[in-house]
């Protein structure tokens, strides 16, 4: 695993191989419990804290909170009708008065869900033109047709001698922006060189999109980012003044929320087998090697906020396999660096008792060999102990877009697909951790799970005969 593989792990969508293939055929979007609390949770939490003493950075300001886990008595009854509907329908349920569930039943995977609406898009045969579209809103166990103010815009830009051209469709509803693009990939006459363009959302913005112009595939993939202004169609180059050699070796970038800073990742090479990373400042048009920040020799970073980076100092074995990570909080304006988590084994899921650190940008989940779990704020070093809970093989976590909630789910390896037997949420702001069991999940092939927004999780599934498809939506 190199630095770029590692970064991709941080966005933890959990799809099956079948869903991966489905995802690859669609345009990219910023579309991945056990037991009741017992007496003595605080004592258990203190025991957990002792297990991690070696990993703590010495600081009198560190705080440890205890999130008491509770398992809801009510179980979810997962629907699995084998009858495919002529048009999508919906049923709803409330689980333990804490979770609202919507079960949308469909006849195919062509339907999508965004901005709180179910949609059905009809594309031309070459998937370049949107011919028709339908939208529905869920109300009182019904899907009500709604109209959206769909706009059509065009990408028409020449960059590095390549002409990128195509249409896309977008609308704004209730302060949320959504967009749709078809297949924009093009090839030269020999079919040897490819180029493409795609969009990504910019959090909190409805006036611009992040436009990525790319060339090549796999290890030859390169991209250049622009801001696309929806009102005018103008594009704004983001990497002004960047050394062309850096961009040639780059396979992408991660941006700060205010879009003034970027972390540019580079491909692995003979000289840098784990890749490289640079911090780019748009205002000063300067580029800084991440390895030089704070003098700690970190090989990658993540944004905690517009002024703070989390530096990852990774340790590898002789086979170049990631073994352990040390984390630092780096204050960008002052250059001050603070170690927030010392050398900690990287999480492996193939052992009988998985343990180590799962990374989620500015937070991580720390799992001991005994299955005790802590959530660590890598900016402050503060941690939340998940009291009364033991992590087991098949369990996993996924952070929401704002970083204040963790989705917990447990997978049953004896079923087809993911086989999600339990779902829960760790709410780090409210200080609660709850989950519920599911019944009937074994009658569905669950293909993927992920956050739709900060409070909504969805699961894609179909019946075992592949006749009926489901979108299972949970609001926490």
N, C-alpha and C positions, 0 to 999 in steps of 0.2 A: 504494500500500500504506500503510495507516495502522497505528497502534500495535497495534490488536487483530488485524489480519491478520498482523502480524509475530509476535505472541505465539503464534498458532496454528501458525506455521511451526516453532516450537520442539519440538512434538510431532510427529515426522516419520514418521507412518504413510504408506506409499506404496501407495495403491490405484489401480487403473484406474477409469475412469468407471463400469463395470458394478458393481464392488465397492462404490463409493461409494453407488450406489443401494441395494445390498443392505444396507449398513451403516445407511443412513438408515431402513430399514424395521425395524430391530431395536433393542432397548433398549441404551443406551450402557453400555460397560464400559471399565475401564481395561485394556481388551483391548489408525515405518517409521523370481585376481589375476595381477597382471601378470607378474612375472618373478623369477627366482631371485636371491638375494643375490649381489652381485659383490664382488670385492676392492676395497678402498678405501671401504667404507661410511662410516667415520668421516670421511674427507676430504669425502665428499659431504654428510654431515650438517653439517659446519662451513660448507660453501658455502651450504647451505640457511639456516643461522642468519644468515649475512651478508645474505641477501636480505631478512630481516625486521628488520634492525637498527633501521630507522626506527620500527618499531612497538613496540619494547621500552620498557618503563618503566625508568628508571634505578634499579637496585637491586643492591647487592652480593650479595644473598641469592638472586637468581634462579638456577635450575638448569635445565640442558638435558640431557635423557636421550636416548639413541638407541635406538629400537626397530628392530632389524634385521628386515626383511621376508623371509619365505621362502614360496615357492610349493610346495605339496605335489605330489609326483609322481603320486600316485593321483588319478584323476578320478572324480567321482561319476557313476554311471549312473542317470539319472532315469527312473523307471518311467512308462509311458504306455499301459497296457492299455486297449483300447477296449471291453472287456466289463464292463458294470456288474454288481457283485455283488448278490446277494439281500439280504445283510446286510454290514455293514462288515467288511473284513479288513485284515490288516497284514503288512508285510514289513519287515525291518530290515537295516541295513548299517553297517559301520564304515569310515570314510574316513580313511585314513592314520594310524590308531591315535589320532587326536586328536578325531574327531567321530563321535558316534553319531547315525545317521539312522533315523527311523521313517516309513514310507510307508503312510498309512491310506487305503484305497480305499473309496469310498462311491458310492451311487446318486443323491445330491442334496446341495445345500448346507445342508440343514436341521441337519446335525450340527455340534456345537461341541466345543471342547477347552478345559478349564480344570481347575485343581488336579491336573494330570497325568492327567485322565480324559477319554475321549471320551463325549459325551452326545447323546441324541436326545430332544427335547422335543416333546410333542404339545399344541398350544394349541387353545382354543375358536375358533370361526369369527371372533369379534370380537377375538381375541388378547388377551383380558383374563384368562382363567383357564387355568392349567396343568392339563391333564387327565391326563397320564401322562408318565413320564420313564424313560429307561434310561441306565445308565452302564456303561462298560467300561474296564478297565485293561490296558495292553499288557504281556504277559509272554511271552518266548520265542516270538516270531512268532505270538502268538495274542492276541485281544481277549477277555479274561475278564470276564463280567458281575460287577458289584459292586453292593452296596447302600449307599446313603448315608442318613444320618439327616436326611431332608428336613423342614424346619420351614416352617410357613405363618404369616405375620404380616400386619398390616394398617396401612396409612397412613390416618389419619382425623384431619385437622387443618384448621381454618379460619384463613386468613391473608389479611389485607387484604380481607375480605369474600368470599373465594372458598373454597369447600369442596373440599378435595383428598381423594379417597377411592379406595382400591383395595387389592388384595392383592399380596404378593410372596412368593417362596419362597427359602429359603437353607439352607445346611448348612456344617458345619466338618469338615474331614478333614485329618489329619496337620498340624494347626496352621494350615491355610489356610481362609479363608472364601470362599465363592462364593454368589452370589445370582442370581435370575432374575426379571425383570419383563416384563409384556406391554405392550400399548399403553395407556398411561394418559392419553392426550390427550383433552380434552373441549372442546366448543364451546358458545357460547351459542345461544339459539334462532334467532337470525338468521344464525348461522354466520360471524360476523365476528370474534369474539374467542375466542382459544384459551387454555387453561391446561393445565399438565402437571406431572408430578413424576417424578424419577428419582434413582437412587443412584449413588454412587461409593465405591470402596474408600478406606480410610484406611490407609496403609502401616504394617504391624506390628500392626494392631488386628483382633481378631476379635469384639469386643463391641459395636462401633458402626459405623454407616455414615454417610456424608455425604449428607444428603437435600437435594435442590434443588427448590424449588417455583418454577415459572416461569409467566410470562404472555407472550402475544404470540409472534410469529414474526419471523424475519429481523431487520431494523433495529428492530423494536418489541419484541424479546425482552428480558425482564427476569427475574432470578431472585433468590431469597432462600434462604440456606443454613441448615440446621439439623443438629444431631447427632441421629441416631436410635439409641436404645439398644435392642439386640435382646432383652435379657432382660425388659424391662418394656414396650416399645413407646412409651416416653416420648420426646418431642422437646425439644431444647434450642436455643433461638434463639442464633445465633452473632454477629449484628451488633447487639448491644445498645448503645444510645447513639449509633449512627451517624446522621449527618445524613440525613434522608429524601431530600433533594434529591440527595445522592450516590448513594443506592441507586436512585433513579428513573433516573439516567443510567448505571447500571452494567449491564454484560452478563455479569458473572461475577467470580470471585475465585480466586486460587491461595493455598494454605495452607502454612505451615511444617510441618515434620514433627511438632512438638509441639502443633500446632493452637492456638498462642497468638497467632500473627501471621498476617495475611492481606494480600495485594496485591489491591486492588479495582480492576478496570479499568473505564473509562468509554467511552461511545460517542464517536465523533468529532462535532464540532459546528463551527459557523461560527467561534467563538472559539478552539476547539482542534481544528484539522483533523486532527491525528494522535492525538486522544483524550487522556485523562488517566489517572493512576493514583495511588492512595492506599495508604499503609501503615496498617493497622489493628492496634491492640494490644488484645486481649481483656481483659487484666488491668486496664489503665488506662482502657479504653474511649475511647481517643484515636485521632484520625485525622490523618495527616500527608501532605501533598502530596509525592509522590516528587520533584518538581522542586526541592524545598527541601533534600533530604537531601545533606549534604556540600558544599553550595554549588556543585555542578557542573552543575545544570540538566538532570539526566537526565529523560527522558520515560517510562522504564519500568524495571522491576527484576525480578530473579529471586532465589530463595533458594539460597544456597550451603549454609547450615546454619541452625540455629535462631537464631544470633547474627550472621549475615553475609548481606548482600545484595550482588548484583552489579548495579551501576547501568549502564544503557545510555543513552549520550548519542548520539542519532542525528542524522545530517545529511541533509537533503532538498534536492532541487533545486527549481527554480521550478515544476515540475509536481507537486510533493509526492511525488516518487518517492525512496525511501530509497537513499542513496548510500554512506554510510560510518558507522561506529560507533566510539565510544571507550568503553572499559570501565573501571569502577572497582570496587574492593572496599570495601564500607562496613561498618564494625564498628558494629552497632546499639547496644550498651551505651555505647560511648565516643564515637560519632559520628566516629571517625577514618576518613578516606577515602584510598585509595591507587590511583593509576592503574596498571592492569595491562596494558592494551593501548591504544595510541594510535590515532588516526583510521585506520581500516582499511576498505577497500572491502567492501561487502556482496556476498555470493556471488550470481552470476547463472549459470544453467545453460544459457542459450540460445546462448552464443558457441561458437566452434569449440574454444577452449581455456578452459573455465570456470575462474574464479579468484575469490578473495575469502574472506570469513569466513562459515562456517556456525555458527549459534549453537545451543547445547544447554543453556540455563540457566546453570549455573556453569562450563561448559566450552565451548570452541569449536574448530572445525577450521579452520585457516588454510592456504589453498591459494595458492601463488604462481602467477604467469603461466606459469612453466615447468613447473608440475605438482608441485612439491615440497610436502610436507604436514607440518604441525606440529599437534599437539593441545595447546591452551593451557588450563591451569588458571587460570580468571579470578579466583580468590580469591588465589592466591599469585603468579601470573605465571609459574610454572614451566611448562616445555613439553617435549613429547616429540616428537622428530623421527622420522618414519617413513622410515628409511633404506632405500635400494634400491627405493623405490616411486615411481612417477610417476602422478599422478592424470590421468585422461582423461575425455573427454566420455562420459556414460552411467554414470559411477561415482557412488556416493552412500554416505553414512554415516548411522547411526542409533544413538543412545545407549540403553543399557539402564536399567531403573528406578533402580538404585543409582548410576549415573553412572561406573562403573569399567570398563565395556567399551563398545566401539564395534563395531557390526555394519558390515561393509563388503560392498557388493555392486555388481556391474556389470551393466548392462542392455543388451540387444541390441535396437536400435530397428527391426531388420528383421523381428522376429517379432511375433506377436499377443501382447497382454498385456505384462507386464513383460519377459519374455525374459531371465531372470537367468542369465548365463553364468558368473559367478564369485561365490563367497561366502567371506567371511573374518571374522576377529575381531581387533580390537586390544584386548589385555588390558593395561590401564594399570597394574595392580598387579603383574602378573608380568613386565611389560616385554617382551611378545612380540606379533608380528603375523604371522599366517599365513592362507593362503587356498587354495582348491582350485577347479579348473575343473569345469564340469558338462557332461555330454554327454546329449543327448536332450531338453533343455529346450524346443527348438523344436517338439516334438510336444505340448506342453501350453500352454494359455492360463493364465498365472500372474497371478492377480488382485490379490494383495496380500502384503506381507511385513511382519513386525514381531516385537518381543520378546514372548514370553509371560511370562517371568520373567527373572531376572538371568542365567540360563545357557541359556535355551531360546528358539529362534527358529522360527517356523512360516511356511509359505507356503501360501496357498489357490490351488488350481488345478483345471482341468478339461480333459478332452481336447477337441480341436478340434471334434468333433461334439457336444460338450456332453452326452454320454451318461454319462461316468464322471467322478466328482469325486475330488480328492485333497486330503489334508491332509499336507504334508511337514514333519516336525518334526525339528529339529536341536538336539542338546545339545552345548555347547562346554565 
